[in-house]
Amino acid sequence: MKILFLIVILMGFSFSCKEKAQIEGVNLEVSFSEEKLTDNLITDMQFKWITTSEFQGMNQDYNVYVHFWHDNNLLFQADYVPEVPTSEWQPDQEYLFTQRIYIPTFIDEFDPDFKGEETLNLVVGLFSPYDRTGKSKQDILEKKLKVYPPPLDTPEVIYEDGWYPLEMDPDSHLQQWRWTAKEAACIIDNPRRDAMLVIRGGVNKEAVSDQKITFKINDQTLDEFVPESSTFEKSYNIKKEMLGENDEFYLTISVDKTFVPAKVFPDSQDERELGVQISFIYFR
């Protein structure tokens, strides 16, 4: 998925920020492309690593852990490998990295104790990917972020025909998904404005190696592609004119080839006719 590099300085948050640098001469600033964070939100997150003249260098390459905690629960994480290895960092430099993150739905507006906002605790630090003891883990920054419910006009996505029930596997890359049949449709509220559509999913290349996927909005083809790997993520900027004049519009996902697991894999008893796995549809 193409990463957007338009970054807006974090404003409008009521937060406390505590730097916990254990590496002398290394500081970190984070910012988001949205001025107001909500749940069920895709936003671009920028990391600005700043080394001062006191920086003495690092003798190994670290990865970055990015953890978002809600109370005592790890809500999600967005770990990454620095584009410039940490062993190559030099004094008096800035190292930037931007990645798109998704803040999942977690706010319960019907909770009697809900006061209009929730707090996420962001913890960012460095760790060695080769360390199994956890001793290399070094918190660099801890920051409390206020998160609000989405705006009232956020479109709702309703899964209509052609979908199988939700499945989950926390150890898989997708973690949760719905299989489609040969064709599956969603009904989505028409916001009557431009919006972003993101679709994340997967295909079984052992069963169907060259499966073609088609996305349509109403009767217009949005995209046709054959995934290069077993998972994919597609992002589109949808113009309001494509959505039509009705209060709702249809998003249709179809494939040119399906498979029945029981007929392909000897150990399977799954007699369903399957198309593509869809783990995530975001329209906002």
VEXGU-332352 format. One record per atom (N, C-alpha, C, O): atom name; x, y, z. Coordinates in steps of 0.2 Angstrom, whole numbers. Layout:
VEXGU-332352
    a      px      py      pz
   CA       X       Y       Z
...
//
This chain:
VEXGU-332352
    a      px      py      pz
    N       4      -6       0
   CA       0       0       0
    C       4       6       0
    O       9       7       4
    N       3      11      -4
   CA       6      17      -5
    C       6      21       2
    O       0      22       4
    N      11      23       5
   CA      11      27      11
    C      11      34       9
    O      15      37       5
    N       7      38      13
   CA       6      45      12
    C      11      49      16
    O      12      47      22
    N      14      54      14
   CA      19      57      18
    C      17      64      20
    O      21      68      23
    N      11      66      19
   CA       8      72      22
    C       8      71      29
    O       3      68      32
    N      12      75      33
   CA      11      74      40
    C       9      81      43
    O      12      86      42
    N       4      81      48
   CA       2      87      51
    C       5      86      58
    O       4      81      62
    N       8      92      61
   CA      10      92      68
    C       4      90      73
    O      -1      93      72
    N       6      86      77
   CA       1      84      82
    C      -2      90      86
    O       2      93      90
    N      -8      91      85
   CA     -11      97      89
    C     -18      95      92
    O     -21      90      90
    N     -20      99      96
   CA     -27      98      99
    C     -28      92     103
    O     -33      90     105
    N     -22      88     105
   CA     -23      83     110
    C     -21      85     117
    O     -17      90     118
    N     -25      82     121
   CA     -23      83     128
    C     -19      77     130
    O     -22      72     131
    N     -12      78     131
   CA      -8      72     132
    C      -2      74     137
    O       0      80     137
    N       0      69     140
   CA       7      69     143
    C      12      65     140
    O      10      60     137
    N      18      67     140
   CA      23      64     136
    C      29      63     140
    O      32      68     143
    N      32      57     141
   CA      37      56     145
    C      43      52     141
    O      42      46     139
    N      48      56     140
   CA      54      52     137
    C      58      48     142
    O      59      50     147
    N      59      42     139
   CA      63      37     144
    C      69      35     140
    O      71      29     141
    N      73      39     137
   CA      78      37     133
    C      84      34     138
    O      86      37     143
    N      86      28     136
   CA      91      25     139
    C      98      25     135
    O     103      22     137
    N      97      28     129
   CA     103      28     125
    C     105      35     124
    O     101      39     122
    N     110      37     127
   CA     112      44     127
    C     113      47     120
    O     116      45     115
    N     109      53     120
   CA     110      57     113
    C     105      55     108
    O     105      57     102
    N      99      51     110
   CA      94      49     106
    C      87      51     108
    O      86      50     114
    N      84      55     104
   CA      77      58     106
    C      72      56     100
    O      74      55      95
    N      66      56     102
   CA      61      54      97
    C      55      58      98
    O      53      60     103
    N      52      60      92
   CA      46      64      92
    C      41      60      87
    O      44      57      82
    N      35      60      89
   CA      30      56      85
    C      24      61      83
    O      23      66      87
    N      21      61      77
   CA      16      65      75
    C      11      61      71
    O      13      55      68
    N       5      63      70
   CA       0      60      66
    C      -3      64      60
    O      -3      70      61
    N      -6      61      55
   CA      -8      65      50
    C     -15      68      51
    O     -18      72      48
    N     -18      66      57
   CA     -25      68      59
    C     -24      72      65
    O     -20      70      70
    N     -27      78      66
   CA     -27      82      71
    C     -31      79      77
    O     -29      80      83
    N     -36      75      76
   CA     -40      72      81
    C     -40      65      80
    O     -43      63      75
    N     -38      61      84
   CA     -38      54      84
    C     -45      51      86
    O     -47      53      91
    N     -47      46      82
   CA     -53      42      84
    C     -51      35      83
    O     -46      33      81
    N     -56      31      86
   CA     -55      24      84
    C     -58      22      77
    O     -61      27      75
    N     -57      17      75
   CA     -59      15      68
    C     -56      20      63
    O     -60      23      59
    N     -50      21      63
   CA     -46      27      60
    C     -40      24      57
    O     -36      21      60
    N     -39      26      50
   CA     -32      25      47
    C     -29      32      47
    O     -32      37      45
    N     -23      32      49
   CA     -19      38      50
    C     -12      37      48
    O      -9      31      50
    N      -8      42      46
   CA      -1      41      45
    C       3      43      51
    O       2      49      54
    N       8      39      53
   CA      11      41      59
    C      19      42      57
    O      22      38      54
    N      21      48      59
   CA      28      49      58
    C      33      49      64
    O      31      51      69
    N      38      45      63
   CA      43      45      69
    C      49      49      67
    O      52      48      61
    N      51      54      71
   CA      57      58      70
    C      62      56      75
    O      62      59      81
    N      67      52      73
   CA      73      51      78
    C      78      56      77
    O      81      57      72
    N      80      59      83
   CA      85      64      83
    C      91      62      87
    O      90      60      93
    N      97      62      84
   CA     103      61      88
    C     107      68      89
    O     107      72      84
    N     109      68      95
   CA     113      75      97
    C     120      73      96
    O     123      68      94
    N     124      79      98
   CA     131      78      98
    C     134      73     103
    O     140      71     102
    N     130      72     108
   CA     132      67     113
    C     131      60     111
    O     134      55     115
    N     128      58     105
   CA     127      52     103
    C     133      48     101
    O     137      51      98
    N     134      42     105
   CA     141      38     104
    C     140      33      99
    O     145      29      98
    N     134      32      96
   CA     133      26      91
    C     130      20      94
    O     131      20     101
    N     128      15      90
   CA     125       9      93
    C     129       3      90
    O     131       4      84
    N     131      -2      93
   CA     135      -7      91
    C     131     -13      88
    O     134     -18      86
    N     124     -12      87
   CA     120     -17      84
    C     114     -13      80
    O     113      -8      82
    N     111     -17      76
   CA     105     -15      73
    C      99     -17      77
    O      97     -23      79
    N      95     -12      79
   CA      89     -13      83
    C      83     -12      79
    O      83      -8      74
    N      77     -15      81
   CA      71     -14      78
    C      67      -9      82
    O      69      -8      88
    N      61      -7      80
   CA      57      -2      84
    C      51      -5      86
    O      47      -8      81
    N      49      -5      92
   CA      43      -8      94
    C      38      -2      95
    O      40       3      98
    N      32      -2      93
   CA      27       3      94
    C      21       0      96
    O      17      -3      93
    N      19       1     103
   CA      14      -2     106
    C       9       3     109
    O      10       8     111
    N       2       1     107
   CA      -3       6     109
    C      -7       2     115
    O     -10      -4     113
    N      -7       4     121
   CA     -10       1     126
    C     -17       4     128
    O     -17      11     129
    N     -22       0     130
   CA     -28       3     132
    C     -29       0     139
    O     -30      -6     140
    N     -29       4     144
   CA     -28       1     151
    C     -22      -4     151
    O     -17      -2     150
    N     -24     -10     153
   CA     -18     -15     154
    C     -18     -20     148
    O     -15     -25     148
    N     -22     -18     142
   CA     -22     -22     137
    C     -18     -19     131
    O     -19     -13     129
    N     -14     -23     127
   CA     -11     -21     121
    C     -16     -21     116
    O     -18     -26     113
    N     -18     -15     114
   CA     -24     -15     109
    C     -21     -16     102
    O     -24     -20      98
    N     -15     -14     100
   CA     -12     -15      94
    C      -5     -13      94
    O      -3      -9      98
    N      -1     -15      89
   CA       6     -13      89
    C       8     -12      81
    O       5     -15      77
    N      13      -8      80
   CA      15      -6      73
    C      23      -6      73
    O      26      -1      71
    N      26     -12      75
   CA      33     -12      75
    C      36     -12      68
    O      32     -13      63
    N      42      -9      68
   CA      45      -9      61
    C      53      -9      62
    O      56      -8      67
    N      56     -10      56
   CA      63     -10      55
    C      65      -3      52
    O      63      -2      47
    N      70       1      56
   CA      72       7      53
    C      75       6      46
    O      79       2      45
    N      73      11      42
   CA      76      11      35
    C      84      12      35
    O      87       8      31
    N      86      16      39
   CA      93      17      40
    C      95      12      47
    O      93      14      52
    N      99       7      46
   CA     100       3      52
    C     103       7      58
    O     107      12      56
    N     101       6      64
   CA     103      10      69
    C     111       9      70
    O     114      14      73
    N     114       4      68
   CA     122       4      68
    C     125       9      64
    O     131      10      65
    N     121      12      59
   CA     124      17      55
    C     122      24      57
    O     124      29      53
    N     118      25      62
   CA     116      32      64
    C     122      36      66
    O     127      33      69
    N     122      42      65
   CA     128      47      66
    C     125      52      71
    O     119      54      71
    N     130      56      74
   CA     127      62      79
    C     125      67      74
    O     126      68      68
    N     120      71      77
   CA     117      77      74
    C     114      76      68
    O     115      79      63
    N     109      71      68
   CA     106      69      62
    C      98      68      64
    O      97      67      70
    N      94      68      59
   CA      87      66      60
    C      86      60      55
    O      87      60      49
    N      82      55      58
   CA      80      49      54
    C      72      49      54
    O      70      48      59
    N      69      49      48
   CA      62      50      48
    C      59      43      45
    O      62      40      41
    N      54      41      48
   CA      50      35      46
    C      43      36      46
    O      40      39      51
    N      39      35      41
   CA      32      36      41
    C      28      29      39
    O      30      26      35
    N      23      27      43
   CA      19      22      41
    C      12      23      43
    O      10      27      47
    N       8      19      39
   CA       1      20      40
    C      -2      15      45
    O       0       9      45
    N      -6      17      50
   CA      -8      13      56
    C     -16      13      56
    O     -19      18      53
    N     -19       8      58
   CA     -26       8      59
    C     -27       7      67
    O     -25       3      70
    N     -31      12      69
   CA     -33      12      76
    C     -40       8      76
    O     -45      11      74
    N     -40       2      79
   CA     -46      -2      78
    C     -52       1      83
    O     -51       5      87
    N     -58      -2      81
   CA     -64       0      85
    C     -63      -3      92
    O     -63      -9      93
    N     -63       2      97
   CA     -63      -1     104
    C     -67       3     109
    O     -68       1     115
    N     -69       9     107
   CA     -73      13     112
    C     -80      11     112
    O     -84      10     107
    N     -83      10     118
   CA     -90       8     120
    C     -93      15     122
    O     -93      17     128
    N     -97      18     117
   CA    -100      24     119
    C    -106      23     123
    O    -109      28     126
    N    -109      17     124
   CA    -114      15     128
    C    -112      13     135
    O    -117      12     140
    N    -106      13     137
   CA    -103      12     143
    C    -105      18     148
    O    -104      23     146
    N    -109      16     154
   CA    -111      22     158
    C    -105      26     160
    O    -106      32     162
    N     -99      23     161
   CA     -93      27     163
    C     -90      31     158
    O     -85      34     159
    N     -92      30     151
   CA     -88      33     146
    C     -90      41     146
    O     -95      43     147
    N     -84      45     146
   CA     -84      52     147
    C     -83      56     141
    O     -81      62     141
    N     -84      53     135
   CA     -83      56     129
    C     -76      55     125
    O     -75      57     120
    N     -71      52     129
   CA     -65      51     126
    C     -62      45     130
    O     -64      43     135
    N     -57      42     127
   CA     -53      36     130
    C     -45      38     129
    O     -44      43     125
    N     -41      35     133
   CA     -34      36     133
    C     -30      30     131
    O     -31      25     133
    N     -26      31     126
   CA     -21      26     124
    C     -14      28     126
    O     -12      34     126
    N     -11      23     128
   CA      -4      24     131
    C       1      22     125
    O       1      15     124
    N       4      26     122
   CA       9      24     117
    C      16      23     120
    O      18      28     123
    N      19      18     118
   CA      26      16     121
    C      30      14     115
    O      28      10     111
    N      35      18     114
   CA      40      17     108
    C      47      15     111
    O      49      19     115
    N      50      10     108
   CA      57       9     110
    C      61       5     105
    O      58       3     100
    N      67       3     107
   CA      71      -1     103
    C      72      -8     106
    O      72      -9     112
    N      73     -13     102
   CA      75     -20     104
    C      78     -24      99
    O      78     -22      93
    N      82     -28     101
   CA      86     -33      96
    C      82     -39      94
    O      79     -42      98
    N      81     -40      88
   CA      77     -45      85
    C      80     -52      87
    O      77     -57      86
    N      86     -52      89
   CA      90     -58      91
    C      90     -60      98
    O      92     -65     100
    N      87     -55     102
   CA      87     -56     109
    C      81     -60     111
    O      75     -57     110
    N      81     -66     115
   CA      75     -69     117
    C      74     -68     124
    O      69     -71     127
    N      78     -64     128
   CA      78     -63     135
    C      74     -57     136
    O      71     -56     142
    N      73     -52     132
   CA      70     -46     133
    C      74     -41     136
    O      72     -35     137
    N      81     -42     137
   CA      85     -38     141
    C      87     -32     136
    O      89     -27     139
    N      86     -33     130
   CA      88     -28     125
    C      83     -22     124
    O      84     -17     121
    N      77     -24     127
   CA      71     -19     126
    C      73     -12     130
    O      74     -12     136
    N      72      -7     126
   CA      74       0     129
    C      68       5     127
    O      67       7     121
    N      64       7     132
   CA      59      12     131
    C      62      18     129
    O      66      20     133
    N      60      21     124
   CA      63      28     122
    C      57      34     123
    O      59      39     126
    N      51      32     122
   CA      46      37     123
    C      39      34     125
    O      37      29     123
    N      36      37     130
   CA      29      35     132
    C      25      41     131
    O      27      47     134
    N      19      41     128
   CA      15      46     127
    C       7      44     128
    O       5      39     125
    N       4      48     131
   CA      -4      47     132
    C      -7      51     127
    O      -7      57     126
    N     -12      47     123
   CA     -16      50     117
    C     -23      50     119
    O     -26      45     121
    N     -26      55     118
   CA     -34      55     119
    C     -37      53     112
    O     -35      55     107
    N     -41      48     113
   CA     -45      46     107
    C     -52      46     108
    O     -55      45     113
    N     -56      48     102
   CA     -63      50     103
    C     -67      45      98
    O     -64      42      94
    N     -73      45      99
   CA     -77      41      94
    C     -77      44      87
    O     -76      50      87
    N     -78      40      82
   CA     -78      43      75
    C     -84      48      74
    O     -89      48      78
    N     -83      53      69
   CA     -89      57      68
    C     -95      54      67
    O     -95      48      64
    N    -101      57      68
   CA    -107      54      67
    C    -109      52      60
    O    -113      48      58
    N    -105      56      55
   CA    -107      54      48
    C    -102      49      45
    O    -102      48      39
    N     -98      45      49
   CA     -94      40      47
    C     -98      34      44
    O    -103      32      47
    N     -97      33      37
   CA    -101      28      34
    C    -101      21      37
    O     -95      19      40
    N    -106      17      37
   CA    -107      10      40
    C    -106       5      34
    O    -109       6      29
    N    -102       0      35
   CA    -101      -5      30
    C    -105     -11      33
    O    -104     -14      38
    N    -110     -13      29
   CA    -114     -19      30
    C    -113     -25      25
    O    -113     -24      19
    N    -111     -30      28
   CA    -110     -36      24
    C    -116     -39      22
    O    -120     -42      26
    N    -117     -40      15
   CA    -124     -42      13
    C    -123     -49      10
    O    -121     -54      14
    N    -124     -51       4
   CA    -124     -57       1
    C    -117     -59      -1
    O    -113     -55      -3
    N    -116     -66      -1
   CA    -110     -69      -3
    C    -104     -69       2
    O     -98     -71       0
    N    -106     -69       8
   CA    -100     -69      13
    C    -101     -75      18
    O    -107     -77      20
    N     -96     -78      20
   CA     -96     -83      25
    C     -95     -80      32
    O     -92     -74      32
    N     -96     -84      37
   CA     -95     -81      44
    C     -88     -79      45
    O     -83     -81      42
    N     -87     -74      50
   CA     -81     -72      52
    C     -77     -77      55
    O     -79     -81      59
    N     -70     -78      53
   CA     -65     -82      56
    C     -60     -79      59
    O     -58     -73      57
    N     -56     -82      64
   CA     -51     -78      68
    C     -45     -83      69
    O     -46     -89      71
    N     -39     -81      68
   CA     -33     -85      70
    C     -28     -79      72
    O     -25     -77      67
    N     -27     -78      78
   CA     -22     -73      80
    C     -15     -74      78
    O     -11     -70      78
    N     -13     -80      76
   CA      -6     -82      74
    C      -5     -81      66
    O       0     -82      64
    N     -11     -80      63
   CA     -10     -79      56
    C      -9     -72      54
    O     -10     -67      58
    N      -7     -70      48
   CA      -5     -64      46
    C     -11     -59      46
    O     -11     -53      48
    N     -17     -62      44
   CA     -23     -58      43
    C     -27     -57      50
    O     -30     -52      51
    N     -26     -62      54
   CA     -29     -63      61
    C     -36     -64      61
    O     -39     -68      64
    N     -40     -60      57
   CA     -47     -61      56
    C     -49     -60      49
    O     -46     -56      46
    N     -54     -64      47
   CA     -56     -63      40
    C     -63     -66      39
    O     -66     -70      43
    N     -66     -64      33
   CA     -72     -67      30
    C     -70     -70      23
    O     -68     -66      19
    N     -72     -76      22
   CA     -71     -79      15
    C     -77     -76      11
    O     -83     -76      13
    N     -76     -74       5
   CA     -81     -73       0
    C     -83     -79      -4
    O     -79     -84      -4
    N     -89     -79      -7
   CA     -90     -84     -12
    C     -87     -81     -19
    O     -83     -77     -18
    N     -90     -83     -24
   CA     -87     -81     -31
    C     -88     -73     -31
    O     -84     -70     -34
    N     -94     -71     -28
   CA     -95     -64     -28
    C     -98     -62     -21
    O    -102     -66     -18
    N     -96     -56     -18
   CA     -99     -54     -12
    C    -100     -47     -12
    O     -97     -43     -16
    N    -105     -44      -9
   CA    -107     -37      -9
    C    -108     -34      -2
    O    -110     -38       3
    N    -106     -28      -2
   CA    -107     -24       4
    C    -111     -18       2
    O    -111     -15      -3
    N    -116     -16       7
   CA    -119     -10       7
    C    -116      -4      11
    O    -115      -6      17
    N    -114       1       9
   CA    -111       6      12
    C    -114      13      12
    O    -117      15       7
    N    -115      16      18
   CA    -118      23      18
    C    -114      28      13
    O    -108      28      13
    N    -118      32       9
   CA    -115      36       4
    C    -114      43       8
    O    -119      46      10
    N    -108      45       9
   CA    -106      51      13
    C    -107      57       9
    O    -107      63      11
    N    -108      56       2
   CA    -109      62      -3
    C    -103      67      -2
    O    -103      73      -3
    N     -97      64      -2
   CA     -90      67      -2
    C     -85      62      -4
    O     -86      56      -4
    N     -79      65      -6
   CA     -74      61      -7
    C     -72      57      -1
    O     -72      59       5
    N     -69      51      -2
   CA     -68      47       4
    C     -62      42       2
    O     -61      41      -4
    N     -59      39       7
   CA     -54      34       6
    C     -57      27       7
    O     -60      26      12
    N     -55      22       3
   CA     -57      15       3
    C     -51      11       4
    O     -46      12       0
    N     -50       7       9
   CA     -45       2      10
    C     -47      -5      11
    O     -52      -6      15
    N     -45      -9       7
   CA     -47     -16       7
    C     -41     -21       8
    O     -36     -20       4
    N     -41     -25      14
   CA     -35     -29      15
    C     -38     -36      15
    O     -43     -38      17
    N     -34     -41      12
   CA     -36     -48      11
    C     -31     -52       9
    O     -25     -51      10
    N     -33     -58       8
   CA     -28     -64       6
    C     -31     -69       1
    O     -37     -69       1
    N     -27     -72      -2
   CA     -29     -78      -7
    C     -25     -84      -5
    O     -19     -84      -2
    N     -28     -90      -7
   CA     -24     -96      -6
    C     -21     -98     -13
    O     -24    -101     -17
    N     -14     -96     -13
   CA     -11     -98     -20
    C      -9    -105     -21
    O      -8    -107     -26
    N     -10    -109     -15
   CA      -9    -116     -16
    C     -15    -119     -20
    O     -14    -124     -24
    N     -21    -116     -19
   CA     -27    -119     -22
    C     -28    -115     -29
    O     -30    -119     -34
    N     -27    -109     -29
   CA     -28    -105     -35
    C     -22    -100     -36
    O     -22     -95     -32
    N     -17    -102     -41
   CA     -11     -98     -41
    C     -12     -91     -44
    O      -8     -86     -42
    N     -16     -90     -49
   CA     -17     -84     -53
    C     -24     -81     -53
    O     -27     -79     -58
    N     -27     -81     -47
   CA     -34     -79     -46
    C     -34     -71     -47
    O     -30     -68     -44
    N     -39     -69     -51
   CA     -40     -62     -52
    C     -46     -60     -48
    O     -51     -63     -48
    N     -45     -54     -45
   CA     -50     -51     -40
    C     -52     -44     -44
    O     -48     -41     -47
    N     -59     -43     -43
   CA     -62     -37     -46
    C     -66     -34     -41
    O     -70     -37     -37
    N     -65     -27     -40
   CA     -68     -23     -36
    C     -73     -18     -40
    O     -71     -15     -45
    N     -79     -18     -38
   CA     -84     -13     -41
    C     -87      -9     -36
    O     -89     -11     -31
    N     -89      -3     -38
   CA     -93       2     -34
    C     -99       3     -39
    O     -99       5     -44
    N    -105       1     -36
   CA    -111       0     -40
    C    -109      -4     -46
    O    -107     -10     -46
    N    -110      -1     -52
   CA    -109      -5     -58
    C    -102      -3     -62
    O    -101      -6     -67
    N     -98       1     -58
   CA     -92       3     -61
    C     -86      -1     -58
    O     -86      -2     -52
    N     -82      -3     -63
   CA     -76      -7     -60
    C     -71      -2     -57
    O     -69       3     -61
    N     -69      -3     -51
   CA     -64       1     -48
    C     -57      -2     -49
    O     -52       2     -50
    N     -56      -9     -49
   CA     -49     -11     -50
    C     -50     -19     -52
    O     -55     -22     -50
    N     -45     -21     -55
   CA     -44     -29     -57
    C     -37     -30     -56
    O     -33     -27     -59
    N     -35     -35     -52
   CA     -28     -37     -51
    C     -28     -44     -49
    O     -32     -47     -47
    N     -22     -47     -50
   CA     -20     -53     -48
    C     -15     -52     -42
    O      -9     -50     -44
    N     -16     -54     -36
   CA     -11     -53     -30
    C      -5     -56     -32
    O      -4     -62     -34
    N       1     -52     -30
   CA       8     -55     -31
    C       9     -60     -26
    O      13     -64     -27
    N       7     -59     -20
   CA       8     -63     -14
    C       1     -66     -11
    O      -4     -64     -14
    N       2     -69      -6
   CA      -4     -72      -3
    C      -8     -67       1
    O     -14     -68       3
    N      -6     -61       2
   CA     -10     -56       5
    C      -9     -49       1
    O      -4     -49      -2
    N     -14     -45       2
   CA     -14     -39      -2
    C     -17     -33       2
    O     -21     -35       7
    N     -16     -27       1
   CA     -19     -22       4
    C     -19     -16      -2
    O     -14     -14      -4
    N     -25     -14      -3
   CA     -27      -9      -8
    C     -30      -3      -5
    O     -34      -3      -1
    N     -28       3      -8
   CA     -30       9      -5
    C     -32      14     -11
    O     -29      14     -16
    N     -38      17     -11
   CA     -41      21     -16
    C     -44      27     -13
    O     -47      27      -8
    N     -43      33     -17
   CA     -46      39     -16
    C     -52      39     -20
    O     -52      40     -26
    N     -58      38     -17
   CA     -65      38     -21
    C     -68      45     -21
    O     -69      48     -16
    N     -69      47     -28
   CA     -73      53     -29
    C     -80      52     -27
    O     -83      47     -29
    N     -83      57     -25
   CA     -90      57     -23
    C     -95      55     -29
    O    -100      52     -28
    N     -93      58     -35
   CA     -97      56     -41
    C     -97      49     -42
    O    -102      47     -45
    N     -93      45     -40
   CA     -93      38     -42
    C     -98      34     -37
    O    -100      29     -39
    N    -100      37     -32
   CA    -104      34     -27
    C    -112      35     -29
    O    -116      31     -26
    N    -113      39     -34
   CA    -120      40     -36
    C    -124      44     -31
    O    -122      48     -27
    N    -131      44     -32
   CA    -135      49     -29
    C    -139      46     -23
    O    -143      49     -20
    N    -139      39     -23
   CA    -143      36     -18
    C    -140      37     -11
    O    -134      39     -10
    N    -144      35      -6
   CA    -141      36       1
    C    -136      30       3
    O    -132      31       7
    N    -136      25      -1
   CA    -131      20       0
    C    -128      18      -7
    O    -131      19     -12
    N    -122      14      -7
   CA    -120      12     -13
    C    -117       5     -12
    O    -116       3      -6
    N    -116       1     -17
   CA    -114      -6     -17
    C    -106      -6     -18
    O    -104      -4     -23
    N    -103     -10     -14
   CA     -96     -12     -15
    C     -96     -20     -17
    O     -98     -24     -12
    N     -94     -22     -23
   CA     -94     -29     -24
    C     -87     -31     -25
    O     -83     -28     -29
    N     -86     -37     -23
   CA     -79     -41     -23
    C     -80     -47     -26
    O     -84     -51     -24
    N     -77     -49     -32
   CA     -78     -55     -36
    C     -71     -58     -38
    O     -66     -54     -38
    N     -71     -64     -39
   CA     -65     -68     -42
    C     -67     -72     -48
    O     -73     -73     -49
    N     -62     -73     -52
   CA     -63     -77     -58
    C     -63     -84     -57
    O     -66     -88     -61
    N     -60     -86     -52
   CA     -59     -93     -50
    C     -61     -94     -43
    O     -58     -91     -38
    N     -64    -100     -41
   CA     -65    -102     -34
    C     -62    -108     -33
    O     -60    -112     -38
    N     -63    -111     -27
   CA     -60    -118     -25
    C     -64    -120     -19
    O     -67    -117     -15
    N     -64    -127     -19
   CA     -67    -130     -13
    C     -62    -134     -10
    O     -59    -139     -12
    N     -60    -132      -3
   CA     -54    -135       0
    C     -54    -142       0
    O     -49    -145       0
    N     -60    -146       1
   CA     -60    -153       2
    C     -58    -156      -5
    O     -56    -162      -4
    N     -59    -153     -10
   CA     -57    -156     -17
    C     -50    -154     -18
    O     -47    -157     -23
    N     -47    -150     -15
   CA     -40    -148     -16
    C     -35    -151     -11
    O     -29    -153     -13
    N     -37    -151      -5
   CA     -32    -153       1
    C     -35    -159       4
    O     -41    -159       6
    N     -31    -165       4
   CA     -33    -171       6
    C     -36    -171      13
    O     -41    -175      15
    N     -33    -167      18
   CA     -35    -167      25
    C     -41    -162      26
    O     -43    -162      32
    N     -43    -159      21
   CA     -49    -154      22
    C     -56    -157      22
    O     -57    -162      17
    N     -60    -155      26
   CA     -67    -157      25
    C     -72    -151      23
    O     -78    -152      24
    N     -69    -146      22
   CA     -72    -140      20
    C     -75    -140      13
    O     -71    -140       8
    N     -82    -140      13
   CA     -85    -141       6
    C     -88    -134       3
    O     -91    -134      -2
    N     -86    -129       6
   CA     -88    -122       4
    C     -84    -121      -2
    O     -78    -122      -4
    N     -88    -117      -7
   CA     -84    -114     -13
    C     -82    -107     -11
    O     -86    -102      -9
    N     -75    -106     -11
   CA     -72    -100      -8
    C     -69     -96     -13
    O     -66     -98     -18
    N     -69     -90     -12
   CA     -66     -85     -17
    C     -60     -82     -14
    O     -54     -84     -15
    N     -61     -76     -10
   CA     -55     -73      -7
    C     -56     -71       0
    O     -62     -70       2
    N     -51     -71       4
   CA     -52     -69      11
    C     -52     -61      11
    O     -47     -58       8
    N     -56     -58      15
   CA     -57     -51      16
    C     -56     -50      24
    O     -61     -52      27
    N     -51     -47      26
   CA     -50     -45      33
    C     -52     -38      35
    O     -53     -37      41
    N     -53     -34      31
   CA     -53     -27      33
    C     -56     -23      27
    O     -53     -23      21
    N     -62     -20      28
   CA     -64     -15      23
    C     -65      -8      27
    O     -69      -8      32
    N     -62      -3      25
   CA     -62       4      28
    C     -64       9      23
    O     -62       9      17
    N     -70      12      25
   CA     -72      18      20
    C     -74      24      25
    O     -78      23      29
    N     -70      29      24
   CA     -71      35      28
    C     -68      41      24
    O     -69      47      27
//
